[in-house]
Amino acid sequence: MNVAQIMSTKLVVCRAADTLDRAVQLMREHDIGCVVVLDAAGALAGIVTDRDICMTALDRDEPLRAIAVSVAMTSAVVTSRPHQDLHAVEREMSLLQLRRLPVLDDGGRPVGLISLSDIARASQSHTWVRPSDVASTLAAVSAPRPPAREGGG
C-alpha cells in the first residue's frame, strides 16, 4: 500500500511571511497541530507545529503577531511522495521521530500530509496496516530524545 491511499489531502497552509498568530488561528479553526508553509511560488518552504510556536514565543518573549512564521518553522522538512510504500514511510517516521510528513507531487508542491493519526485510523479499517505496527511507530516517535549538547563539546 502507498501513502496516497491514506494521506490527508485537505491541506491547511500559510506563507512564511505570515505571522504566528495567523498560523495559530488556522490550527484552531481546523483542529490541527501543524500548518504547511509555502513560499511565494507555492512550493514547500517548511512546516510549523504548535510546539514550534510555543517554543519560539517563549524564546522571543514577543506577541505572536510580531513574529513571522519563518522564524518558528522547520525548513529542512522530511517529505514523502504519494506513491511511496506506506510501511517504508512509517519506518522513516519511527527512525526520525516524526509525527507527520508533507506529501509532495513530482513538482515539489504539497498535495497532502501523512501523519501517525492517518496510519492509526487506517489500522482500524484496512488489514494491511497492523495495529501492532502503529503502536511500535508511536512508541518510537514518542521516545525521549537525548538532551541537546551545549557548548559544542
N, CA, C and O of each residue as an XYZ file, in Angstrom:
612
protein
N       0.834     -1.177      0.000
C       0.000      0.000      0.000
C       0.884      1.247      0.000
O       2.020      1.236      0.473
N       0.319      2.312     -0.545
C       1.127      3.524     -0.616
C       0.496      4.678      0.161
O      -0.656      4.613      0.589
N       1.273      5.711      0.323
C       0.900      6.882      1.112
C      -0.388      7.514      0.609
O      -1.218      7.939      1.413
N      -0.571      7.583     -0.697
C      -1.753      8.246     -1.270
C      -3.065      7.624     -0.801
O      -4.098      8.292     -0.786
N      -3.028      6.355     -0.419
C      -4.248      5.666     -0.032
C      -4.800      6.114      1.319
O      -5.986      5.930      1.592
N      -3.953      6.701      2.169
C      -4.459      7.113      3.483
C      -4.111      8.545      3.873
O      -4.579      9.018      4.908
N      -3.310      9.245      3.086
C      -2.891     10.594      3.472
C      -4.082     11.546      3.516
O      -5.097     11.327      2.856
N      -3.935     12.598      4.302
C      -4.926     13.669      4.330
C      -4.636     14.586      3.152
O      -3.493     14.988      2.935
N      -5.666     14.910      2.399
C      -5.469     15.766      1.226
C      -5.987     17.185      1.442
O      -5.771     18.058      0.601
N      -6.651     17.416      2.536
C      -7.120     18.773      2.851
C      -6.019     19.504      3.612
O      -5.978     19.495      4.842
N      -5.148     20.123      2.864
C      -4.021     20.824      3.473
C      -4.428     22.198      3.975
O      -5.183     22.922      3.325
N      -3.920     22.533      5.127
C      -4.065     23.883      5.660
C      -2.691     24.507      5.543
O      -1.713     23.980      6.073
N      -2.617     25.628      4.849
C      -1.320     26.235      4.553
C      -1.297     27.707      4.944
O      -2.332     28.361      5.077
N      -0.085     28.197      5.123
C       0.147     29.626      5.299
C       1.433     29.965      4.563
O       2.069     29.094      3.968
N       1.802     31.208      4.606
C       3.035     31.677      3.957
C       4.095     31.945      5.021
O       3.772     32.230      6.174
N       5.341     31.852      4.631
C       6.446     32.084      5.555
C       6.406     33.500      6.137
O       6.848     33.719      7.264
N       5.882     34.451      5.377
C       5.816     35.836      5.845
C       4.627     36.111      6.760
O       4.569     37.164      7.396
N       3.674     35.174      6.833
C       2.549     35.348      7.763
C       3.086     35.385      9.186
O       4.209     34.952      9.447
N       2.284     35.900     10.096
C       2.701     35.921     11.492
C       2.183     34.680     12.216
O       1.260     34.010     11.753
N       2.793     34.395     13.348
C       2.436     33.191     14.086
C       0.993     33.204     14.573
O       0.388     32.145     14.735
N       0.435     34.385     14.807
C      -0.975     34.396     15.219
C      -1.875     33.878     14.101
O      -2.917     33.287     14.386
N      -1.509     34.078     12.858
C      -2.266     33.529     11.731
C      -2.172     32.006     11.731
O      -3.179     31.323     11.543
N      -0.987     31.478     11.939
C      -0.815     30.023     11.986
C      -1.638     29.420     13.124
O      -2.266     28.375     12.954
N      -1.632     30.072     14.273
C      -2.414     29.582     15.417
C      -3.911     29.631     15.097
O      -4.646     28.703     15.434
N      -4.361     30.697     14.457
C      -5.777     30.785     14.068
C      -6.161     29.610     13.169
O      -7.214     29.000     13.352
N      -5.312     29.301     12.210
C      -5.583     28.185     11.304
C      -5.633     26.860     12.057
O      -6.502     26.027     11.799
N      -4.710     26.669     12.978
C      -4.698     25.437     13.769
C      -5.978     25.304     14.590
O      -6.551     24.220     14.703
N      -6.405     26.406     15.151
C      -7.632     26.380     15.963
C      -8.854     26.105     15.097
O      -9.682     25.260     15.437
N      -8.969     26.816     13.979
C     -10.128     26.661     13.087
C     -10.263     25.240     12.551
O     -11.375     24.742     12.371
N      -9.130     24.590     12.296
C      -9.143     23.278     11.648
C      -8.825     22.126     12.604
O      -8.751     20.970     12.188
N      -8.639     22.449     13.882
C      -8.350     21.442     14.906
C      -7.158     20.564     14.508
O      -7.249     19.337     14.469
N      -6.045     21.230     14.216
C      -4.829     20.553     13.781
C      -3.634     21.051     14.585
O      -3.726     22.064     15.278
N      -2.519     20.342     14.494
C      -1.329     20.708     15.247
C      -0.178     21.210     14.411
O       0.903     21.484     14.934
N      -0.401     21.336     13.102
C       0.658     21.870     12.244
C       0.038     22.517     11.012
O      -1.099     22.235     10.632
N       0.826     23.391     10.409
C       0.427     24.047      9.166
C       1.602     23.938      8.203
O       2.749     24.179      8.578
N       1.307     23.576      6.971
C       2.316     23.526      5.924
C       2.586     24.962      5.473
O       1.655     25.740      5.261
N       3.858     25.303      5.328
C       4.259     26.662      4.972
C       4.739     26.678      3.529
O       5.588     25.878      3.134
N       4.187     27.595      2.751
C       4.528     27.726      1.334
C       5.375     28.960      1.095
O       5.283     29.950      1.821
N       6.212     28.879      0.048
C       6.949     30.062     -0.370
C       6.079     30.859     -1.338
O       4.932     30.491     -1.589
N       6.612     31.935     -1.873
C       5.832     32.806     -2.757
C       5.366     32.100     -4.021
O       4.363     32.495     -4.616
N       6.090     31.049     -4.443
C       5.728     30.314     -5.658
C       4.779     29.149     -5.379
O       4.361     28.452     -6.304
N       4.441     28.939     -4.116
C       3.535     27.850     -3.770
C       4.215     26.522     -3.503
O       3.548     25.500     -3.345
N       5.541     26.532     -3.451
C       6.287     25.310     -3.128
C       6.488     25.223     -1.608
O       6.326     26.212     -0.893
N       6.832     24.059     -1.144
C       7.042     23.849      0.286
C       8.215     24.679      0.792
O       9.329     24.576      0.280
N       7.952     25.498      1.800
C       9.004     26.273      2.452
C       9.344     25.670      3.808
O      10.464     25.811      4.299
N       8.364     24.993      4.410
C       8.589     24.406      5.723
C       7.301     23.905      6.333
O       6.281     23.761      5.658
N       7.370     23.646      7.615
C       6.208     23.227      8.380
C       6.337     23.859      9.759
O       7.435     23.952     10.307
N       5.219     24.287     10.313
C       5.245     24.870     11.657
C       4.226     24.127     12.511
O       3.078     23.938     12.109
N       4.663     23.712     13.691
C       3.803     22.971     14.600
C       3.424     23.847     15.784
O       4.011     24.903     16.017
N       2.421     23.376     16.529
C       2.032     24.106     17.729
C       3.201     24.177     18.714
O       3.369     25.183     19.404
N       3.998     23.129     18.781
C       5.172     23.135     19.667
C       6.206     24.154     19.192
O       6.786     24.873     20.007
N       6.442     24.222     17.878
C       7.377     25.222     17.337
C       6.959     26.627     17.770
O       7.789     27.447     18.163
N       5.664     26.883     17.689
C       5.147     28.211     18.038
C       5.340     28.491     19.517
O       5.763     29.586     19.889
N       5.037     27.525     20.359
C       5.206     27.707     21.811
C       6.656     27.995     22.174
O       6.936     28.917     22.940
N       7.568     27.215     21.632
C       8.984     27.390     21.957
C       9.513     28.731     21.445
O      10.298     29.393     22.124
N       9.083     29.124     20.255
C       9.515     30.408     19.706
C       8.965     31.559     20.528
O       9.678     32.523     20.808
N       7.697     31.464     20.915
C       7.086     32.518     21.733
C       7.824     32.653     23.059
O       8.061     33.765     23.532
N       8.182     31.530     23.652
C       8.923     31.557     24.920
C      10.302     32.182     24.731
O      10.722     33.026     25.521
N      10.998     31.763     23.683
C      12.346     32.281     23.433
C      12.352     33.761     23.072
O      13.234     34.504     23.505
N      11.381     34.188     22.289
C      11.364     35.565     21.780
C      10.713     36.542     22.745
O      11.046     37.727     22.735
N       9.792     36.073     23.577
C       9.071     36.937     24.516
C       8.435     38.136     23.805
O       8.520     39.274     24.269
N       7.796     37.848     22.668
C       7.092     38.853     21.879
C       5.701     38.318     21.563
O       5.481     37.107     21.611
N       4.764     39.199     21.243
C       3.438     38.697     20.837
C       3.531     37.923     19.518
O       4.367     38.227     18.667
N       2.680     36.938     19.364
C       2.695     36.127     18.149
C       2.492     36.962     16.892
O       3.013     36.621     15.831
N       1.748     38.041     17.002
C       1.500     38.897     15.834
C       2.755     39.652     15.381
O       2.763     40.277     14.320
N       3.814     39.586     16.197
C       5.057     40.281     15.864
C       6.139     39.325     15.341
O       7.249     39.755     15.027
N       5.815     38.042     15.252
C       6.816     37.050     14.850
C       6.373     36.370     13.555
O       5.260     35.852     13.472
N       7.237     36.371     12.557
C       6.929     35.718     11.281
C       6.986     34.202     11.429
O       7.776     33.672     12.211
N       6.153     33.524     10.680
C       6.151     32.061     10.660
C       7.542     31.538     10.326
O       7.962     30.515     10.865
N       8.255     32.223      9.448
C       9.593     31.780      9.036
C      10.562     31.647     10.198
O      11.519     30.877     10.117
N      10.331     32.384     11.275
C      11.198     32.321     12.444
C      11.009     31.006     13.193
O      11.971     30.465     13.738
N       9.787     30.485     13.226
C       9.465     29.294     14.020
C       9.457     28.003     13.213
O       9.624     26.922     13.778
N       9.267     28.097     11.922
C       9.067     26.887     11.112
C      10.337     26.061     10.974
O      11.451     26.564     11.119
N      10.140     24.800     10.695
C      11.232     23.925     10.312
C      11.327     23.983      8.799
O      10.360     23.679      8.101
N      12.470     24.365      8.296
C      12.605     24.479      6.838
C      13.258     23.248      6.214
O      13.070     22.991      5.025
N      14.014     22.491      6.986
C      14.609     21.248      6.495
C      13.615     20.124      6.791
O      13.752     19.401      7.778
N      12.619     19.993      5.926
C      11.499     19.097      6.169
C      11.697     17.769      5.450
O      12.019     17.725      4.263
N      11.500     16.696      6.194
C      11.478     15.373      5.589
C      10.105     15.225      4.945
O       9.086     15.512      5.573
N      10.080     14.777      3.694
C       8.821     14.681      2.958
C       8.608     13.269      2.438
O       9.472     12.398      2.547
N       7.445     13.081      1.878
C       7.076     11.810      1.269
C       6.494     12.103     -0.108
O       6.237     13.254     -0.460
N       6.296     11.062     -0.860
C       5.638     11.131     -2.169
C       4.397     10.253     -2.117
O       4.374      9.277     -1.367
N       3.373     10.566     -2.884
C       2.142      9.774     -2.841
C       2.345      8.295     -3.154
O       1.651      7.448     -2.591
N       3.273      7.974     -4.032
C       3.470      6.583     -4.452
C       4.374      5.777     -3.519
O       4.550      4.576     -3.727
N       4.951      6.414     -2.495
C       5.855      5.699     -1.602
C       5.125      4.625     -0.806
O       3.951      4.769     -0.465
N       5.840      3.553     -0.521
C       5.311      2.465      0.279
C       5.033      2.960      1.698
O       5.896      3.563      2.336
N       3.829      2.700      2.178
C       3.417      3.175      3.498
C       4.305      2.630      4.607
O       4.669      3.359      5.529
N       4.649      1.367      4.522
C       5.470      0.771      5.580
C       6.870      1.393      5.621
O       7.443      1.551      6.699
N       7.415      1.740      4.472
C       8.723      2.392      4.429
C       8.644      3.787      5.057
O       9.544      4.193      5.792
N       7.580      4.503      4.767
C       7.395      5.835      5.346
C       7.201      5.724      6.855
O       7.732      6.535      7.612
N       6.456      4.741      7.284
C       6.234      4.526      8.717
C       7.567      4.233      9.427
O       7.801      4.741     10.523
N       8.426      3.436      8.826
C       9.747      3.152      9.403
C      10.583      4.428      9.495
O      11.280      4.653     10.485
N      10.507      5.259      8.454
C      11.256      6.520      8.462
C      10.746      7.448      9.561
O      11.535      8.097     10.248
N       9.437      7.509      9.723
C       8.856      8.326     10.789
C       9.348      7.837     12.152
O       9.673      8.643     13.024
N       9.403      6.527     12.332
C       9.888      5.949     13.589
C      11.341      6.333     13.839
O      11.693      6.817     14.915
N      12.165      6.112     12.845
C      13.593      6.361     12.969
C      13.897      7.823     13.278
O      14.746      8.126     14.115
N      13.196      8.728     12.594
C      13.461     10.159     12.741
C      12.587     10.833     13.791
O      12.721     12.032     14.037
N      11.689     10.063     14.416
C      10.761     10.560     15.427
C       9.907     11.714     14.896
O       9.848     12.794     15.483
N       9.254     11.449     13.774
C       8.389     12.440     13.136
C       6.942     11.984     13.201
O       6.641     10.826     12.910
N       6.055     12.874     13.577
C       4.632     12.563     13.687
C       3.877     12.779     12.383
O       2.777     12.258     12.198
N       4.473     13.549     11.487
C       3.790     13.868     10.230
C       4.800     14.261      9.178
O       5.866     14.792      9.487
N       4.448     13.990      7.916
C       5.304     14.362      6.787
C       4.448     15.000      5.700
O       3.404     14.453      5.347
N       4.864     16.138      5.165
C       4.184     16.652      3.982
C       4.406     15.692      2.815
O       5.472     15.091      2.686
N       3.403     15.560      1.982
C       3.482     14.709      0.797
C       3.551     15.638     -0.413
O       2.682     16.487     -0.608
N       4.597     15.465     -1.222
C       4.829     16.350     -2.366
C       4.596     15.628     -3.672
O       4.847     14.428     -3.788
N       4.106     16.379     -4.670
C       3.987     15.811     -6.011
C       5.352     15.881     -6.690
O       6.324     16.331     -6.083
N       5.429     15.443     -7.932
C       6.705     15.419     -8.638
C       7.284     16.802     -8.882
O       8.478     16.938     -9.147
N       6.443     17.834     -8.796
C       6.913     19.210     -8.955
C       7.330     19.858     -7.650
O       7.702     21.031     -7.631
N       7.274     19.102     -6.544
C       7.673     19.646     -5.247
C       6.591     20.426     -4.534
O       6.863     21.103     -3.543
N       5.369     20.341     -5.026
C       4.255     21.051     -4.395
C       3.529     20.122     -3.427
O       3.310     18.948     -3.726
N       3.156     20.657     -2.261
C       2.428     19.836     -1.286
C       1.046     19.427     -1.811
O       0.279     20.251     -2.309
N       0.759     18.124     -1.682
C      -0.546     17.595     -2.102
C      -1.241     16.859     -0.964
O      -2.375     16.405     -1.113
N      -0.563     16.742      0.165
C      -1.156     16.045      1.293
C      -0.227     16.032      2.481
O       0.855     16.620      2.470
N      -0.690     15.336      3.514
C       0.073     15.189      4.740
C      -0.195     13.781      5.248
O      -1.347     13.357      5.334
N       0.858     13.063      5.582
C       0.699     11.734      6.172
C       1.106     11.856      7.636
O       2.186     12.360      7.947
N       0.245     11.398      8.524
C       0.506     11.541      9.955
C       0.287     10.218     10.673
O      -0.301      9.282     10.130
N       0.769     10.168     11.889
C       0.514      8.998     12.723
C      -0.992      8.777     12.875
O      -1.448      7.635     12.932
N      -1.751      9.849     12.939
C      -3.210      9.721     13.049
C      -3.804      9.039     11.822
O      -4.701      8.204     11.947
N      -3.309      9.390     10.642
C      -3.793      8.741      9.412
C      -3.495      7.246      9.452
O      -4.336      6.424      9.089
N      -2.293      6.906      9.895
C      -1.890      5.499      9.957
C      -2.722      4.749     10.989
O      -3.151      3.621     10.744
N      -2.951      5.372     12.141
C      -3.764      4.735     13.181
C      -5.192      4.501     12.699
O      -5.754      3.428     12.918
N      -5.780      5.501     12.045
C      -7.153      5.329     11.520
C      -7.191      4.232     10.464
O      -8.154      3.468     10.397
N      -6.157      4.149      9.644
C      -6.117      3.117      8.607
C      -6.045      1.727      9.224
O      -6.565      0.766      8.657
N      -5.409      1.619     10.371
C      -5.291      0.305     11.013
C      -6.653     -0.217     11.479
O      -6.821     -1.417     11.694
N      -7.609      0.677     11.630
C      -8.948      0.274     12.055
C      -9.810     -0.230     10.908
O     -10.796     -0.933     11.127
N      -9.439      0.126      9.693
C     -10.291     -0.243      8.561
C      -9.584     -1.009      7.444
O     -10.238     -1.483      6.515
N      -8.275     -1.136      7.521
C      -7.521     -1.831      6.483
C      -6.639     -2.899      7.114
O      -5.897     -2.620      8.056
N      -6.717     -4.097      6.607
C      -5.937     -5.192      7.183
C      -4.446     -5.066      6.894
O      -3.641     -5.707      7.570
N      -4.055     -4.264      5.915
C      -2.643     -4.137      5.577
C      -1.912     -3.157      6.484
O      -0.699     -2.993      6.356
N      -2.624     -2.502      7.400
C      -1.986     -1.670      8.421
C      -2.277     -2.343      9.758
O      -3.409     -2.319     10.242
N      -1.250     -2.939     10.345
C      -1.443     -3.683     11.589
C      -1.383     -2.758     12.801
O      -0.484     -1.924     12.900
N      -2.336     -2.901     13.723
C      -2.299     -2.092     14.948
C      -0.983     -2.215     15.711
O      -0.539     -1.248     16.329
N      -0.359     -3.380     15.676
C       0.921     -3.544     16.378
C       2.012     -2.676     15.751
O       2.886     -2.171     16.456
N       1.964     -2.501     14.433
C       2.932     -1.614     13.768
C       2.694     -0.163     14.167
O       3.636      0.600     14.383
N       1.414      0.206     14.261
C       1.081      1.576     14.669
C       1.598      1.825     16.081
O       2.183      2.873     16.355
N       1.384      0.869     16.971
C       1.851      1.008     18.355
C       3.374      1.136     18.399
O       3.904      1.953     19.152
N       4.074      0.342     17.607
C       5.535      0.413     17.565
C       6.009      1.771     17.037
O       6.953      2.356     17.567
N       5.354      2.256     16.005
C       5.722      3.563     15.444
C       5.474      4.671     16.455
O       6.321      5.545     16.640
N       4.324      4.642     17.106
C       4.009      5.657     18.113
C       5.025      5.628     19.245
O       5.481      6.678     19.697
N       5.376      4.448     19.701
C       6.359      4.330     20.778
C       7.708      4.907     20.351
O       8.351      5.611     21.129
N       8.139      4.619     19.130
C       9.422      5.130     18.643
C       9.408      6.641     18.496
O      10.362      7.318     18.879
N       8.325      7.167     17.943
C       8.216      8.615     17.745
C       8.158      9.344     19.084
O       8.674     10.454     19.210
N       7.539      8.731     20.072
C       7.331      9.365     21.370
C       8.465      9.144     22.364
O       8.447      9.718     23.452
N       9.435      8.337     22.015
C      10.544      8.066     22.934
C      11.304      9.357     23.249
O      11.475     10.209     22.377
N      11.757      9.497     24.494
C      12.523     10.708     24.831
C      13.771     10.810     23.966
O      14.450      9.818     23.703
N      14.047     12.002     23.542
C      15.271     12.237     22.774
C      16.395     12.552     23.742
O      16.153     13.105     24.815
N      17.611     12.211     23.380
C      18.731     12.582     24.265
C      18.813     14.106     24.357
O      18.506     14.804     23.391
N      19.222     14.618     25.504
C      19.329     16.083     25.641
C      20.348     16.660     24.665
O      21.373     16.047     24.368
N      20.037     17.845     24.181
C      20.960     18.522     23.263
C      22.230     18.905     24.029
O      22.190     19.341     25.179
N      23.330     18.725     23.350
C      24.614     19.097     23.970
C      24.855     20.570     23.784
O      24.668     21.118     22.697
N      25.271     21.203     24.851
C      25.570     22.633     24.781
C      27.080     22.840     24.747
O      27.844     22.023     25.261
N      27.484     23.909     24.153
C      28.882     24.285     24.147
C      29.748     23.570     23.132
O      30.967     23.742     23.112
N      29.112     22.760     22.282
C      29.844     22.129     21.184
C      30.846     21.080     21.603
O      31.662     20.679     20.773
N      30.837     20.609     22.836
C      31.826     19.600     23.118
C      31.595     18.911     24.375
O      32.364     18.023     24.743
